[in-house]
């Protein structure tokens, strides 16, 4: 008796139930930290600004010395960023000051240069009202020494790195990237750039899956293409374990045909099989298991099936391991053409997407849906999701869409 096909939702739940986020951390230089996830709070090592500073080019003075328009003052010196004025300002005095320069002792206001009339003999006259505290950045306005500014769990972007640098951190403590070992098997496979023989094809799955891994916070260990020999497959599996891979992804060969040797090799190495064969199209021969601390995900050999199952299963698994929120790919839309009734498998139909005048997504399924046809997948914008045993769906009917490029 055949084992019933597992529903997509149950398969995903069982895969993620055993997933545990990576706990190991590492210190990375600031210029290599973009996209990484903070493992600890980042605390300010200094106060910013470290002194009361001018926010504008102009003149530093005492507001009390310019109570009305036309007040005159004597300019006694200059302050620029990195070059403070060494003295103090007395009654009726001002200094020429530039943006970022420390406010001199005694000053409590800035008269911007557009509001000052230059007179003879280092004198100026105000042409705009002066207010105490105006155009001054007070010490600690941005952050203070000891203040937690960036929280643990944050995915770092350009704005976070800027403030981390300003807080005087040359490196940050982040979670280690999940390591994903990729293993392609098959006597028929050759790497790109090769000249295939009569019964051979160029291997392509690895490159798309590897890109998805990196895009979701993972690091790739490419185990290469392994011939259909149990000993060679088992040796590759052991290389993944020795490298400390968090996930082993096999590409093809996970079924139980005479030439599908991956599942048997994994079991020989000690894998505990959780499930395989999912009620979906493309992607039925999906395998999930556990080998020690390493999770195993056996993807179908057909390129499109491999990529669809990567989006549905590998991506959420990786994002959980990498401390990243699950990516939301599903949206509502309408179908552009009538779709036929479905069987017991959940379908993912490649479609191009346009928007109507109201912004609603219109998904037009391609008439050809063979899982080996990569060109159609590359040109598609999304996948129309058809539930098991769904009845015929007339054109213009609501549908769910899995975006390929969310």
SEZA-188700 format. One line per 10 residues: number of its first residue (from 1); their letters; for each residue x, y, z of N, C-alpha, C. Coordinates in steps of 0.02 Angstrom, whole numbers, plus 50000, padded with zeros to 5 digits. Example, Ala and Ser with C-alpha at 12.3 -4.5 7.8 and 13.67 -1.06 7.14 Angstrom:
<pts>
1	AS	50660,49716,50390,50615,49775,50390,50660,49835,50390 ~ 50642,49888,50354,50684,49947,50357,50645,50002,50394
</pts>
This chain:
<pts>
1	XXXXXXXXXX	50042,49940,50000,50000,50000,50000,50044,50062,50000 ~ 50030,50109,49955,50070,50169,49950,50056,50216,50008 ~ 50110,50250,50032,50102,50301,50083,50067,50361,50053 ~ 50015,50388,50085,49979,50445,50057,50025,50506,50052 ~ 50012,50547,50002,50052,50608,49994,50038,50656,50051 ~ 50090,50690,50075,50084,50736,50131,50063,50805,50106 ~ 50013,50837,50135,49994,50904,50115,50052,50954,50124 ~ 50054,51004,50083,50108,51053,50085,50113,51086,50154 ~ 50056,51106,50182,50058,51141,50247,50085,51097,50302 ~ 50066,51033,50302,50090,50987,50353,50165,50974,50345
11	XXXXXXXXXX	50186,50967,50282,50257,50956,50269,50299,51015,50293 ~ 50276,51075,50280,50312,51134,50302,50315,51138,50378 ~ 50259,51124,50411,50257,51126,50484,50305,51076,50515 ~ 50306,51015,50487,50351,50964,50514,50423,50981,50504 ~ 50438,51013,50447,50507,51034,50434,50529,51088,50483 ~ 50486,51137,50495,50505,51194,50537,50501,51178,50611 ~ 50461,51129,50631,50454,51112,50701,50521,51093,50733 ~ 50564,51062,50694,50628,51040,50723,50684,51090,50709 ~ 50668,51145,50676,50720,51194,50661,50735,51238,50722 ~ 50798,51245,50738,50819,51286,50794,50868,51339,50768
21	XXXXXXXXXX	50855,51402,50784,50901,51455,50760,50973,51443,50781 ~ 51019,51462,50738,51090,51455,50753,51107,51497,50815 ~ 51144,51469,50861,51164,51506,50922,51236,51529,50921 ~ 51277,51498,50879,51348,51517,50875,51354,51588,50848 ~ 51403,51625,50874,51413,51694,50852,51484,51703,50828 ~ 51495,51759,50794,51561,51778,50772,51566,51853,50767 ~ 51627,51879,50771,51638,51950,50764,51658,51965,50692 ~ 51624,52012,50661,51640,52030,50592,51654,52104,50588 ~ 51700,52122,50543,51717,52192,50533,51655,52230,50509 ~ 51652,52292,50526,51594,52333,50510,51579,52333,50435
31	XXXXXXXXXX	51631,52334,50393,51619,52337,50321,51596,52270,50292 ~ 51593,52218,50334,51569,52153,50311,51505,52133,50347 ~ 51474,52179,50384,51418,52162,50428,51350,52175,50397 ~ 51346,52204,50338,51282,52218,50308,51243,52153,50295 ~ 51180,52152,50315,51138,52093,50305,51145,52041,50360 ~ 51192,52050,50406,51200,52002,50461,51152,52019,50517 ~ 51142,51971,50562,51095,51980,50618,51134,51988,50683 ~ 51121,52042,50718,51156,52056,50781,51140,52002,50833 ~ 51192,51979,50867,51183,51930,50920,51180,51963,50989 ~ 51205,52025,50995,51205,52061,51058,51185,52134,51045
41	XXXXXXXXXX	51160,52166,51097,51147,52238,51092,51212,52275,51077 ~ 51207,52328,51039,51265,52370,51026,51259,52433,51068 ~ 51309,52442,51112,51309,52496,51162,51355,52552,51139 ~ 51333,52614,51146,51375,52671,51127,51437,52674,51170 ~ 51494,52680,51138,51558,52684,51174,51578,52757,51188 ~ 51540,52803,51163,51553,52874,51175,51488,52913,51168 ~ 51492,52977,51182,51434,53021,51177,51438,53060,51112 ~ 51381,53067,51079,51379,53101,51015,51321,53151,51012 ~ 51334,53214,50996,51401,53243,50991,51435,53246,51058 ~ 51502,53247,51059,51539,53246,51122,51541,53314,51156
51	XXXXXXXXXX	51514,53365,51124,51513,53433,51151,51456,53470,51118 ~ 51436,53525,51148,51388,53568,51114,51420,53594,51050 ~ 51385,53585,50993,51415,53600,50928,51369,53644,50887 ~ 51400,53682,50842,51361,53724,50797,51330,53681,50743 ~ 51266,53695,50729,51231,53659,50675,51234,53697,50609 ~ 51262,53757,50610,51263,53799,50549,51328,53839,50547 ~ 51345,53862,50487,51399,53911,50479,51372,53980,50501 ~ 51410,54016,50541,51388,54082,50562,51432,54110,50616 ~ 51401,54134,50670,51437,54167,50724,51409,54143,50791 ~ 51454,54123,50836,51434,54104,50903,51436,54166,50948
61	XXXXXXXXXX	51384,54175,50987,51379,54235,51029,51334,54221,51088 ~ 51327,54271,51131,51280,54268,51186,51216,54301,51164 ~ 51159,54267,51172,51096,54294,51150,51080,54360,51184 ~ 51103,54366,51246,51090,54428,51283,51124,54489,51252 ~ 51176,54477,51211,51212,54533,51179,51180,54555,51114 ~ 51127,54521,51092,51092,54540,51030,51017,54540,51043 ~ 50994,54586,51086,50923,54586,51105,50877,54611,51051 ~ 50905,54644,50999,50863,54673,50947,50901,54673,50881 ~ 50864,54682,50825,50897,54687,50760,50942,54747,50759 ~ 51000,54738,50726,51048,54793,50723,51099,54793,50779
71	XXXXXXXXXX	51096,54742,50822,51147,54737,50875,51215,54725,50843 ~ 51267,54757,50871,51334,54750,50843,51379,54713,50892 ~ 51423,54672,50864,51470,54632,50905,51538,54632,50871 ~ 51589,54616,50911,51657,54612,50886,51677,54539,50879 ~ 51702,54521,50820,51724,54452,50807,51796,54445,50832 ~ 51807,54399,50880,51873,54393,50912,51910,54330,50893 ~ 51881,54286,50852,51916,54225,50834,51874,54181,50789 ~ 51896,54118,50783,51863,54072,50737,51865,54001,50765 ~ 51813,53962,50750,51810,53891,50768,51784,53852,50708 ~ 51818,53797,50693,51797,53753,50638,51795,53682,50664
81	XXXXXXXXXX	51764,53637,50625,51761,53566,50644,51833,53540,50653 ~ 51846,53513,50712,51913,53488,50727,51960,53541,50753 ~ 51937,53604,50758,51979,53659,50781,51937,53705,50825 ~ 51940,53693,50890,51901,53732,50937,51933,53800,50950 ~ 51891,53847,50968,51916,53913,50990,51942,53904,51062 ~ 52001,53929,51076,52033,53915,51140,52010,53956,51198 ~ 51975,54011,51186,51956,54054,51241,51881,54054,51255 ~ 51860,54105,51290,51789,54114,51306,51763,54178,51275 ~ 51699,54182,51264,51667,54241,51236,51643,54286,51293 ~ 51662,54350,51288,51640,54399,51337,51583,54441,51311
91	XXXXXXXXXX	51560,54490,51350,51505,54534,51329,51521,54569,51264 ~ 51474,54568,51217,51482,54603,51154,51528,54569,51105 ~ 51547,54507,51118,51594,54473,51075,51560,54415,51038 ~ 51591,54395,50983,51568,54337,50944,51629,54304,50912 ~ 51622,54242,50891,51674,54210,50851,51643,54182,50787 ~ 51683,54184,50735,51663,54152,50672,51664,54077,50685 ~ 51607,54041,50668,51603,53969,50683,51575,53933,50622 ~ 51596,53870,50615,51575,53830,50558,51540,53766,50584 ~ 51499,53736,50541,51460,53678,50560,51503,53623,50591 ~ 51483,53598,50648,51518,53544,50682,51571,53566,50731
101	XXXXXXXXXX	51585,53631,50733,51636,53656,50779,51608,53660,50850 ~ 51650,53650,50901,51627,53656,50970,51606,53727,50986 ~ 51552,53732,51024,51529,53798,51045,51577,53825,51097 ~ 51602,53887,51089,51651,53913,51137,51618,53929,51204 ~ 51658,53929,51256,51633,53945,51322,51601,54014,51323 ~ 51543,54018,51353,51508,54081,51358,51454,54090,51305 ~ 51460,54057,51248,51411,54065,51194,51349,54022,51208 ~ 51291,54048,51187,51229,54009,51195,51184,54013,51134 ~ 51210,54040,51078,51169,54046,51018,51214,54051,50957 ~ 51183,54037,50899,51218,54044,50835,51178,54092,50791
111	XXXXXXXXXX	51213,54141,50766,51185,54186,50714,51211,54161,50647 ~ 51165,54135,50605,51190,54107,50542,51217,54162,50497 ~ 51264,54143,50454,51302,54193,50417,51257,54236,50371 ~ 51201,54209,50348,51156,54248,50306,51122,54305,50344 ~ 51121,54299,50411,51087,54349,50452,51136,54397,50486 ~ 51197,54397,50461,51248,54442,50490,51274,54489,50435 ~ 51278,54553,50451,51306,54603,50405,51377,54619,50427 ~ 51425,54608,50383,51495,54622,50400,51508,54697,50398 ~ 51540,54721,50451,51559,54791,50456,51635,54797,50456 ~ 51661,54856,50457,51733,54866,50461,51758,54847,50530
121	XXXXXXXXXX	51823,54829,50533,51856,54818,50598,51830,54758,50636 ~ 51821,54700,50602,51799,54638,50634,51733,54646,50672 ~ 51690,54688,50645,51625,54699,50676,51570,54667,50632 ~ 51516,54645,50665,51457,54621,50629,51395,54654,50659 ~ 51342,54656,50618,51277,54682,50641,51224,54629,50627 ~ 51181,54616,50675,51129,54565,50666,51073,54592,50622 ~ 51048,54548,50578,50991,54567,50536,50932,54519,50547 ~ 50937,54478,50598,50884,54430,50614,50886,54419,50690 ~ 50829,54403,50718,50825,54393,50790,50867,54334,50813 ~ 50901,54344,50869,50944,54291,50898,50907,54260,50957
131	XXXXXXXXXX	50905,54193,50959,50871,54156,51013,50920,54109,51046 ~ 50920,54108,51113,50964,54064,51149,50950,53991,51131 ~ 51003,53953,51117,50997,53882,51101,50985,53867,51027 ~ 50973,53919,50987,50957,53908,50917,51019,53887,50877 ~ 51010,53837,50833,51062,53812,50788,51120,53780,50827 ~ 51105,53754,50887,51156,53720,50927,51135,53648,50936 ~ 51181,53601,50924,51171,53530,50938,51199,53516,51007 ~ 51157,53503,51056,51183,53494,51124,51221,53427,51131 ~ 51268,53427,51177,51307,53367,51191,51259,53309,51206 ~ 51271,53250,51173,51230,53191,51186,51162,53192,51152
141	XXXXXXXXXX	51150,53239,51107,51085,53243,51073,51070,53179,51034 ~ 51121,53147,51004,51110,53086,50965,51109,53025,51010 ~ 51163,53013,51047,51165,52958,51094,51219,52972,51147 ~ 51212,52938,51203,51258,52947,51259,51298,52884,51271 ~ 51358,52893,51297,51400,52835,51314,51363,52787,51360 ~ 51364,52722,51343,51329,52672,51382,51257,52659,51360 ~ 51232,52698,51313,51163,52690,51290,51158,52632,51241 ~ 51111,52583,51252,51099,52530,51202,51061,52560,51142 ~ 51091,52560,51084,51062,52592,51025,51034,52541,50976 ~ 51071,52487,50962,51049,52436,50915,51035,52371,50953
151	XXXXXXXXXX	50974,52344,50949,50957,52284,50988,50978,52220,50954 ~ 50992,52169,50994,51006,52103,50968,50946,52079,50927 ~ 50960,52041,50873,50908,52016,50829,50895,52060,50769 ~ 50929,52117,50766,50919,52164,50711,50959,52142,50650 ~ 50926,52141,50592,50962,52129,50530,50993,52195,50508 ~ 51058,52197,50502,51094,52259,50493,51089,52285,50421 ~ 51075,52350,50415,51076,52382,50349,51121,52443,50352 ~ 51119,52484,50300,51166,52540,50294,51157,52590,50351 ~ 51095,52600,50374,51084,52649,50427,51112,52624,50494 ~ 51104,52559,50507,51130,52530,50569,51207,52532,50570
161	XXXXXXXXXX	51238,52518,50514,51311,52519,50511,51338,52590,50521 ~ 51301,52639,50497,51323,52708,50506,51325,52727,50579 ~ 51271,52711,50616,51270,52729,50687,51318,52686,50727 ~ 51328,52623,50707,51377,52581,50742,51447,52609,50735 ~ 51464,52634,50676,51529,52666,50666,51535,52728,50709 ~ 51482,52768,50711,51484,52829,50751,51492,52814,50826 ~ 51468,52755,50847,51474,52734,50917,51543,52704,50931 ~ 51586,52705,50880,51656,52684,50887,51665,52608,50890 ~ 51622,52572,50853,51628,52499,50849,51659,52480,50781 ~ 51720,52454,50781,51750,52432,50717,51726,52364,50695
171	XXXXXXXXXX	51694,52326,50741,51669,52259,50726,51606,52248,50768 ~ 51565,52199,50746,51503,52184,50781,51496,52109,50790 ~ 51462,52089,50844,51450,52018,50857,51384,51998,50825 ~ 51387,51951,50779,51329,51930,50742,51322,51854,50747 ~ 51262,51829,50730,51253,51757,50727,51289,51729,50666 ~ 51318,51670,50675,51349,51636,50619,51296,51621,50566 ~ 51315,51626,50503,51269,51609,50449,51257,51533,50449 ~ 51195,51511,50440,51183,51439,50431,51222,51414,50371 ~ 51256,51358,50380,51295,51328,50325,51253,51275,50290 ~ 51245,51284,50226,51204,51238,50185,51249,51203,50135
181	XXXXXXXXXX	51253,51137,50142,51292,51097,50094,51247,51075,50037 ~ 51269,51087,49976,51231,51069,49916,51264,51010,49882 ~ 51225,50957,49870,51251,50896,49838,51208,50878,49779 ~ 51236,50884,49719,51202,50863,49658,51227,50794,49639 ~ 51182,50750,49620,51202,50682,49601,51174,50665,49532 ~ 51210,50622,49497,51186,50598,49433,51241,50589,49382 ~ 51245,50530,49352,51295,50517,49300,51286,50562,49239 ~ 51225,50589,49231,51210,50628,49171,51231,50701,49177 ~ 51253,50722,49236,51264,50793,49248,51336,50815,49235 ~ 51343,50873,49204,51408,50904,49193,51404,50978,49213
191	XXXXXXXXXX	51459,51008,49235,51456,51079,49254,51451,51124,49192 ~ 51425,51184,49200,51421,51231,49144,51490,51243,49113 ~ 51489,51249,49047,51552,51257,49011,51579,51192,48982 ~ 51548,51136,49002,51569,51070,48976,51537,51056,48908 ~ 51562,51006,48875,51531,50981,48814,51496,50916,48829 ~ 51429,50917,48834,51393,50856,48854,51395,50802,48801 ~ 51397,50740,48824,51393,50683,48779,51321,50669,48760 ~ 51310,50616,48723,51242,50601,48698,51189,50593,48752 ~ 51209,50569,48811,51160,50556,48864,51170,50603,48924 ~ 51203,50658,48914,51219,50702,48970,51186,50771,48962
201	XXXXXXXXXX	51178,50805,49019,51150,50873,49021,51193,50916,49066 ~ 51183,50982,49060,51220,51029,49103,51182,51038,49168 ~ 51217,51031,49224,51187,51041,49290,51171,51114,49301 ~ 51110,51129,49324,51090,51198,49334,51060,51212,49403 ~ 51032,51161,49435,50996,51173,49497,51038,51206,49551 ~ 51101,51184,49557,51144,51208,49611,51147,51284,49613 ~ 51151,51315,49554,51162,51387,49552,51102,51426,49577 ~ 51042,51405,49557,50982,51439,49581,50972,51428,49655 ~ 50981,51367,49679,50971,51352,49750,51024,51388,49792 ~ 51086,51390,49768,51139,51426,49804,51123,51500,49811
211	XXXXXXXXXX	51096,51530,49758,51078,51601,49760,51023,51612,49811 ~ 50974,51567,49813,50920,51574,49862,50947,51567,49933 ~ 50994,51521,49943,51024,51512,50010,51057,51577,50032 ~ 51098,51607,49988,51133,51669,50007,51085,51726,50018 ~ 51031,51728,49980,50982,51781,49986,50943,51776,50050 ~ 50945,51720,50083,50908,51710,50145,50953,51698,50205 ~ 51013,51728,50202,51056,51729,50260,51101,51669,50269 ~ 51104,51625,50220,51145,51565,50227,51211,51569,50190 ~ 51255,51522,50206,51319,51514,50173,51320,51446,50138 ~ 51351,51444,50079,51348,51383,50038,51414,51345,50041
221	XXXXXXXXXX	51407,51279,50049,51462,51232,50040,51443,51188,49981 ~ 51474,51199,49924,51458,51161,49863,51498,51097,49862 ~ 51464,51041,49869,51497,50976,49869,51508,50949,49798 ~ 51485,50988,49749,51496,50970,49679,51446,50918,49654 ~ 51463,50891,49596,51421,50840,49564,51452,50772,49579 ~ 51412,50727,49606,51436,50661,49625,51401,50609,49582 ~ 51441,50562,49556,51414,50509,49513,51368,50463,49553 ~ 51327,50425,49517,51280,50379,49549,51316,50317,49574 ~ 51355,50327,49627,51391,50273,49660,51379,50281,49735 ~ 51350,50231,49768,51335,50238,49840,51394,50261,49882
231	XXXXXXXXXX	51454,50233,49869,51512,50251,49910,51530,50325,49900 ~ 51525,50350,49839,51541,50420,49826,51490,50466,49857 ~ 51427,50447,49855,51374,50488,49885,51383,50489,49961 ~ 51397,50432,49990,51408,50429,50063,51468,50471,50083 ~ 51521,50470,50043,51581,50510,50059,51564,50585,50057 ~ 51523,50606,50009,51503,50676,50005,51461,50696,50066 ~ 51417,50650,50087,51375,50664,50147,51419,50673,50208 ~ 51470,50632,50214,51516,50638,50271,51556,50703,50268 ~ 51571,50727,50208,51606,50792,50202,51562,50848,50229 ~ 51497,50844,50216,51451,50894,50242,51449,50892,50318
241	XXXXXXXXXX	51447,50832,50346,51446,50825,50419,51511,50850,50450 ~ 51566,50834,50419,51631,50856,50445,51638,50932,50444 ~ 51606,50964,50395,51610,51037,50389,51562,51072,50437 ~ 51521,51033,50472,51473,51063,50519,51414,51095,50486 ~ 51393,51068,50428,51336,51097,50393,51273,51093,50436 ~ 51235,51146,50436,51171,51146,50471,51117,51111,50430 ~ 51123,51116,50364,51075,51086,50319,51113,51053,50261 ~ 51092,50993,50243,51117,50961,50183,51059,50960,50133 ~ 51070,50991,50076,51020,50992,50022,51046,50948,49966 ~ 51008,50895,49951,51026,50853,49894,50982,50873,49835
251	XXXXXXXXXX	51009,50868,49776,50974,50888,49715,50967,50827,49670 ~ 50907,50798,49669,50894,50739,49628,50913,50675,49664 ~ 50887,50619,49638,50906,50553,49663,50876,50533,49729 ~ 50825,50571,49754,50798,50556,49820,50737,50509,49817 ~ 50716,50491,49757,50660,50445,49751,50684,50374,49765 ~ 50647,50324,49742,50665,50255,49758,50672,50212,49695 ~ 50687,50243,49639,50699,50205,49578,50766,50170,49580 ~ 50779,50128,49531,50842,50090,49530,50903,50135,49528 ~ 50896,50195,49500,50953,50240,49495,50948,50299,49543 ~ 50900,50297,49588,50894,50349,49639,50925,50323,49704
261	XXXXXXXXXX	50987,50344,49716,51026,50313,49770,51035,50357,49831 ~ 51012,50419,49828,51027,50467,49882,50994,50447,49947 ~ 50929,50429,49946,50894,50412,50007,50927,50352,50042 ~ 50945,50302,50003,50978,50243,50032,51046,50261,50061 ~ 51084,50304,50027,51149,50324,50052,51142,50363,50117 ~ 51093,50407,50120,51081,50446,50182,51062,50400,50240 ~ 51020,50351,50226,51001,50304,50279,51061,50263,50302 ~ 51104,50246,50255,51165,50209,50273,51210,50250,50318 ~ 51207,50316,50310,51248,50361,50352,51214,50377,50418 ~ 51153,50352,50427,51118,50362,50491,51061,50411,50490
271	XXXXXXXXXX	51038,50432,50431,50984,50481,50428,50919,50450,50453 ~ 50883,50488,50493,50816,50471,50514,50768,50505,50466 ~ 50733,50467,50425,50687,50495,50375,50623,50517,50410 ~ 50605,50580,50399,50542,50606,50426,50485,50593,50376 ~ 50493,50617,50315,50442,50606,50264,50471,50618,50196 ~ 50436,50593,50146,50450,50611,50077,50387,50600,50036 ~ 50383,50632,49978,50326,50632,49934,50271,50678,49961 ~ 50266,50737,49929,50220,50790,49949,50164,50796,49897 ~ 50106,50814,49921,50048,50823,49876,50052,50891,49842 ~ 50101,50898,49798,50109,50961,49762,50138,50947,49693
281	XXXXXXXXXX	50128,50996,49650,50154,50992,49582,50175,51062,49560 ~ 50238,51072,49541,50292,51023,49540,50323,51014,49609 ~ 50357,50958,49619,50393,50949,49681,50372,50890,49724 ~ 50335,50842,49696,50312,50785,49736,50369,50747,49772 ~ 50424,50729,49738,50475,50689,49772,50521,50730,49817 ~ 50492,50763,49868,50530,50801,49917,50543,50756,49977 ~ 50605,50759,50003,50623,50717,50060,50649,50761,50117 ~ 50629,50743,50178,50651,50780,50238,50674,50729,50290 ~ 50732,50741,50319,50757,50696,50370,50806,50732,50416 ~ 50835,50694,50463,50883,50722,50511,50942,50674,50515
291	XXXXXXXXXX	51002,50702,50510,51063,50662,50516,51106,50694,50570 ~ 51099,50668,50631,51133,50700,50688,51104,50770,50698 ~ 51148,50820,50700,51126,50889,50708,51108,50922,50641 ~ 51119,50886,50587,51110,50915,50520,51042,50896,50492 ~ 51004,50947,50471,50941,50934,50437,50954,50917,50364 ~ 50913,50873,50338,50921,50851,50269,50858,50868,50230 ~ 50870,50899,50172,50815,50917,50128,50832,50892,50058 ~ 50795,50842,50036,50807,50814,49970,50760,50845,49919 ~ 50787,50886,49874,50746,50920,49824,50741,50879,49761 ~ 50687,50889,49723,50680,50852,49659,50735,50871,49610
301	XXXXXXXXXX	50746,50828,49562,50797,50841,49512,50776,50889,49458 ~ 50711,50891,49441,50688,50937,49390,50700,51009,49413 ~ 50730,51051,49370,50750,51118,49392,50694,51160,49421 ~ 50636,51163,49388,50582,51204,49414,50556,51177,49479 ~ 50548,51112,49484,50526,51081,49547,50575,51096,49603 ~ 50639,51096,49586,50691,51111,49636,50684,51182,49662 ~ 50671,51230,49616,50666,51300,49636,50601,51314,49674 ~ 50546,51284,49652,50483,51294,49687,50486,51267,49758 ~ 50513,51207,49767,50518,51178,49834,50569,51217,49876 ~ 50619,51246,49844,50666,51288,49881,50630,51349,49911
311	XXXXXXXXXX	50587,51381,49872,50551,51438,49897,50503,51419,49954 ~ 50470,51361,49946,50419,51341,49994,50448,51311,50058 ~ 50505,51276,50053,50530,51239,50111,50600,51263,50133 ~ 50646,51268,50087,50714,51286,50106,50717,51358,50131 ~ 50683,51404,50098,50685,51473,50119,50660,51484,50190 ~ 50600,51461,50209,50579,51471,50279,50622,51435,50329 ~ 50649,51377,50310,50695,51342,50355,50757,51384,50368 ~ 50786,51410,50315,50847,51450,50322,50834,51513,50363 ~ 50779,51546,50349,50765,51608,50384,50754,51597,50459 ~ 50725,51540,50477,50719,51524,50548,50788,51511,50578
321	XXXXXXXXXX	50830,51474,50544,50897,51460,50569,50938,51524,50576 ~ 50927,51571,50530,50967,51633,50527,50938,51690,50568 ~ 50885,51677,50608,50854,51729,50650,50820,51783,50607 ~ 50795,51765,50549,50762,51813,50505,50687,51798,50504 ~ 50645,51849,50497,50573,51837,50492,50556,51802,50427 ~ 50502,51764,50428,50483,51728,50367,50464,51778,50313 ~ 50487,51766,50253,50472,51811,50197,50401,51797,50173 ~ 50363,51850,50164,50294,51844,50141,50291,51849,50065 ~ 50280,51793,50033,50278,51791,49960,50207,51789,49932 ~ 50158,51770,49972,50090,51760,49946,50050,51825,49945
331	XXXXXXXXXX	50015,51836,49890,49970,51894,49882,49905,51870,49850 ~ 49854,51912,49855,49791,51899,49822,49792,51928,49751 ~ 49757,51895,49706,49752,51919,49637,49692,51887,49603 ~ 49690,51894,49538,49638,51861,49498,49672,51826,49439 ~ 49641,51773,49416,49670,51736,49360,49646,51767,49294 ~ 49692,51770,49246,49676,51800,49181,49640,51751,49135 ~ 49646,51687,49148,49614,51637,49105,49582,51583,49147 ~ 49537,51545,49117,49505,51490,49153,49555,51435,49168 ~ 49554,51410,49230,49599,51357,49251,49558,51293,49263 ~ 49583,51238,49239,49546,51175,49245,49545,51149,49316
341	XXXXXXXXXX	49499,51104,49329,49493,51073,49395,49558,51037,49413 ~ 49571,51032,49478,49634,51004,49501,49624,50934,49531 ~ 49679,50895,49533,49676,50829,49564,49698,50834,49637 ~ 49726,50780,49664,49742,50778,49736,49804,50817,49756 ~ 49840,50844,49707,49901,50882,49723,49890,50957,49718 ~ 49924,50994,49761,49921,51067,49759,49966,51091,49702 ~ 49938,51130,49656,49975,51153,49597,50005,51222,49609 ~ 50063,51233,49578,50095,51299,49577,50108,51315,49503 ~ 50065,51355,49474,50067,51368,49402,50106,51431,49387 ~ 50157,51424,49345,50197,51482,49326,50154,51531,49287
351	XXXXXXXXXX	50160,51595,49306,50116,51646,49276,50153,51713,49272 ~ 50134,51753,49222,50156,51822,49219,50103,51865,49253 ~ 50125,51920,49283,50079,51961,49323,50079,52033,49297 ~ 50020,52059,49287,50011,52130,49271,49964,52159,49323 ~ 49956,52225,49322,49911,52258,49370,49858,52296,49331 ~ 49796,52293,49356,49743,52332,49323,49743,52403,49351 ~ 49695,52442,49331,49693,52513,49351,49684,52521,49426 ~ 49659,52470,49461,49651,52473,49533,49711,52443,49570 ~ 49761,52421,49532,49820,52392,49563,49814,52318,49579 ~ 49760,52287,49559,49750,52216,49573,49795,52174,49528
361	XXXXXXXXXX	49826,52122,49557,49870,52078,49519,49830,52031,49474 ~ 49846,52033,49410,49814,51988,49361,49865,51936,49341 ~ 49852,51873,49358,49900,51819,49346,49878,51778,49286 ~ 49923,51774,49236,49908,51737,49175,49952,51675,49172 ~ 49923,51617,49185,49960,51555,49188,49985,51536,49118 ~ 50047,51513,49115,50074,51490,49052,50041,51424,49033 ~ 50025,51414,48969,49994,51350,48949,50039,51290,48961 ~ 50105,51301,48961,50152,51246,48972,50179,51249,49043 ~ 50173,51193,49079,50192,51191,49149,50239,51134,49165 ~ 50271,51104,49115,50318,51049,49128,50374,51072,49175
371	XXXXXXXXXX	50390,51032,49225,50437,51053,49277,50510,51054,49253 ~ 50523,51034,49192,50591,51038,49166,50603,51102,49126 ~ 50550,51142,49117,50556,51201,49073,50576,51262,49113 ~ 50641,51276,49113,50668,51331,49153,50654,51399,49124 ~ 50650,51405,49058,50640,51469,49025,50575,51501,49048 ~ 50523,51461,49053,50457,51487,49074,50461,51512,49146 ~ 50496,51475,49188,50503,51495,49258,50541,51561,49263 ~ 50594,51568,49224,50635,51629,49226,50595,51690,49204 ~ 50547,51680,49159,50506,51736,49134,50444,51748,49177 ~ 50428,51702,49221,50368,51709,49262,50380,51758,49319
381	XXXXXXXXXX	50326,51788,49343,50329,51833,49400,50303,51800,49464 ~ 50262,51749,49455,50233,51717,49513,50203,51649,49496 ~ 50178,51616,49547,50148,51550,49540,50076,51553,49567 ~ 50028,51535,49525,49959,51531,49548,49952,51467,49589 ~ 49925,51474,49649,49917,51417,49694,49847,51387,49685 ~ 49847,51323,49667,49783,51287,49657,49779,51232,49709 ~ 49731,51237,49754,49723,51189,49808,49705,51120,49781 ~ 49719,51067,49818,49698,51000,49797,49623,50997,49786 ~ 49604,50963,49732,49534,50952,49714,49496,51017,49702 ~ 49533,51071,49686,49499,51135,49670,49458,51127,49607
391	XXXXXXXXXX	49397,51154,49605,49356,51149,49544,49383,51197,49491 ~ 49354,51192,49432,49373,51238,49378,49365,51310,49402 ~ 49414,51352,49383,49414,51422,49404,49406,51467,49343 ~ 49350,51501,49336,49339,51543,49277,49387,51603,49277 ~ 49400,51629,49217,49441,51689,49210,49410,51745,49250 ~ 49453,51784,49284,49430,51840,49324,49415,51822,49396 ~ 49424,51758,49414,49409,51736,49482,49468,51751,49529 ~ 49454,51762,49593,49508,51773,49642,49553,51711,49647 ~ 49617,51724,49660,49665,51669,49669,49721,51694,49714 ~ 49758,51646,49741,49818,51663,49780,49879,51655,49735
401	XXXXXX	49927,51700,49744,49987,51700,49702,50049,51699,49746 ~ 50095,51655,49731,50160,51654,49764,50209,51693,49719 ~ 50231,51750,49744,50275,51793,49705,50345,51763,49700 ~ 50372,51759,49641,50441,51735,49632,50490,51788,49654 ~ 50472,51851,49642,50515,51907,49662,50475,51954,49706 ~ 50468,51938,49771,50425,51979,49815,50454,52049,49825
</pts>
